[in-house]
């Protein structure tokens, strides 16, 4: 049976030779990102791009009118949503809403796996956004996006695993491969997407529990979110040794998913992006 290092070498070679197609952001997300960064852009220009994708347009309106953003009055069209929310927020939201399109399965094996990856991503994104609300140096929406993309590296691993029957039928071995390789592959994907460094380093750093820093970054937020959700096999008793909790401003003995008000906020985010 192929070991982790052999699989890694085959996967990296396949990526380098374009034999495995890396996930790509939907075109509307790329266009919105480019347009939002222009100094002379307008809500109308952004709305024109967004409305070329009916699904994203509908979801953006749904999110803009959700309790998450508490609109003073109903938002009736995409241009109004852009005007109310602002260009930066819309840029992050459109990218986040477009992410679900990447998780499309082609068979039963992939459907089961991708559904679990997407659910984990949404949960981490929701907790990350809520955690970032108390961190003025971080954008809540970027924190949410960081949560959504932190495990994007799993996708090409699953794609390649399909080619090896001994892997696709061996749950334990496949999980070991994913656990060992998805951070490295995720970093490759985000660099390919030309994401900013603050987000690109999240896949590789969010499980580095010994990492240090002066103030919290997105990797710290995603790390704490995963621990709070029980996605990493680390006993609660060891959380106090992880300095990311201090930087995020959260007592290691508190699980925010059990706090009533916070749990409601987390659920609102999940409903908005799931």
N, C-alpha and C positions, 0 to 999 in steps of 0.2 A: 504493500500500500504506500502511496505517495506521502512523504512527510511534509511538514509545514514549509521547510526551506525549499524543497523541490517545487512545491506548489507556488510559492512566492516567486521563484525565479521564472517559472513558466508564465505566471501572470504578468510580471513586469515586462518580460520579453514580448508577450502578446500585446500589451499596451503600447510599447515602443514601436512595434511593427503594425500598429493599427488593426490588429486581428481581433481585439476586443474593443468595442465602441464604448467610450466613456459616456456617462450620462451627460446630457447637455441641457442647459436652461432653455425653456420655451422661448421662442423668438420675441413674443410680446414682453417678456421680462427683460430681455436684453435691450430692446428698443426703449423701454421705459427708463431703464437705468441710464442709458446714454443720453436720452433727452432731458432727464431730471438734473443731470450734471451741467447742462448748459446754462450760462448766466441769463440768456434771453428767452428761456423757455416760458411757457404760459400754461395755465390750467387747461386751456382749450387744446393746445398741442398734445399734452399728455393724455387728455381724454380721447382724442382722435386715435391715438395708438392703442389705448386700452380697449376701446370699443370694437377693435378688429377681432377681439377674442370674446365671444359671447359668454363663455363660461366664466372667464376671469372678471368680466364686467359685472355679471350677476352676483358673483361672490363678493366683489369689492363693495357693491351697494349693500349687500346683506351685512357685511362686517361694519361698514360705516354707520349703519342704522342700528347696530347691536348695542346692548348695554355696555359693551367694552369701551365705546367711545362716547356714549351718552349724548347724542346730538340734541340740540335745543329744539329743533324742528325736523321733520322727516327730510331725508336727503333723497331727491327724486331722480337724479341722473348722475352720470359719471363725472361730468365737469363740476357739478356742485360738490361731489365727494372730494375731488382733488382740491378744490378751493377751500373747503372746510378743514380737511386733514393736513394739507400742505404737501409740497413736492417730496420732501425727504421721507415723510411717513408713507406716502403712497408708493414711492420707489421700493421701500422695504416690504410693504404689504403685498404689492403685486408679485414680487419675487417669492415671498412666502406662500401666497395663494397658488402660484404656478408650480410649486414644488410637487404637489400631489400628482400632477400629470406625469412626472418621471417614474412614479411607482406603479406602472402598468404591467401586469403579468401576462405572459404568453402561454402559460400552462399551469396545471394544478400545483406543481412543485413550487414554482415561483410565486403563485398567488398566496399560498400559505405563508411563505417566508416574508414576502414584501408587505403583507398586511401587518405582520408583527413588527417589522422594522418601522413602518409608517406610524403605527400606534405609539411605539416608544418615542419616535421623533416628536410627535405632537405633544405627548406628555412632558417631555424634557423642555420643549419650546415654551409651553404654558408656564411651567415652574420658573424657567429662566427669565421670562418676561416679568413675572411678579417679583422675583428677587431683584431684578435690575431697577425696579421702581424706587428703591432706596439708595441707588448709586448714581448720583448726578453726573458722573463722568461717562456713564454708559447710556446709550440709546436703548430704550425698552424694546423697540421694534427690531433693532439689530441683535439684541439678546435673544429675542424670539427666533429670529432667522438662524442665529448660531445654534440654537437648540435643534432646529429642523435639519440642519445640514451636518451636524457633528458626526453622524454615522453613515454618511452618504457613500463611504468607501465599501460598504457591504454589498452594494449593487453589482459591481463588476466581479466581485468574489463569487457571488451566487451564479452569475452568468457563466463563469468559467467552470464552476463546480458541476454544472449540468452536463458538461462534456465527459465527466468521469463518474461512471456508475457507482464505483466504490465509495465516492464522496457523497453523492446525492442521496444515497441510501443509508449512509452512516451518520446519524444525527450528531453523535458525540464528536466525531472527527471534524465534521463541518463546523460545529460551534467553536472548536479549538482553532480552526483556520481563521474563521471570522474574527474571533477575539484577538488573535495575534496580528492580523494583517490590516484590519479596516482603518486604523488610525493613519497608517502610512499611505494607503491608497486614497483615503479621503483627502489628505493634504495635496496629493497629485491632482485630484479632480478640481479642488477649489482654486489651485494655481492656474489650472487650465481655464477656469471660469473668470479669471482675473479679479477675484475678490480681494478686498483690502487685507493687509497682513493681520490686522486685529481679528479677523474672522478666519483667515486661512490657517492660522496656527491652532485653531480649536480642535480639529480631529486628532492631531498629534499630541496635544497638551492636556486634554480634558481628563485623562486618567493618570496624569503625573501627580500623584498625591503629595509628593515631597517638594513640589515647585514653590518658589518663594517670589515675593514681589512687594512693591510699596503700596499699590492700590489694586483693587479687583479689576480683572479684565474679563472678556467673554469666556475664556477657557475656565477661569475660576467659577464663574456663574454656572456654566454647563456641568462642571464637575460636581458642584454642590447639588444641583438639580438632580443629577443621576443618583447620587447617594441618597437624597431625600426620597426618591422613588424606588429605592431598593434594586436598582439595575446593576450595581457593581457589588460583587461579593466581598464586602468589607463590613465587619461587625460594627455596630453603632458605638461600641466601647472605644473603637480606634478613631472615631471622627474627631475627637478633641485634639489629636496630634496633627490634623490637617489644617495648615495655616490659611487655606482658602476660605474657611468658615469665618475667620477673623476679618479677612479683607472684604468679604461679602457682607459682614455685619450681622451674622446669624449665630446664635448660640448653638453649639454642636449637639446639645441635648434636646433641641426643639425641632420637630418635624412640621414644617409649615403646611403640609398637606392635611394635617389633623386640626389646624386652627380654622375655626368656622368661617370667619370673614375672608381669610386668605384662600381657603378652599373654594369659596364661591368665585373669587377672582380667577383662580386657576381654571375652574370649570368654564367660565365665560370665554377665556382665551381658547380653550380646547374646542368649544362649540363654534367659535369663529373661524378657526383654521382647519378643522378636521374635514 
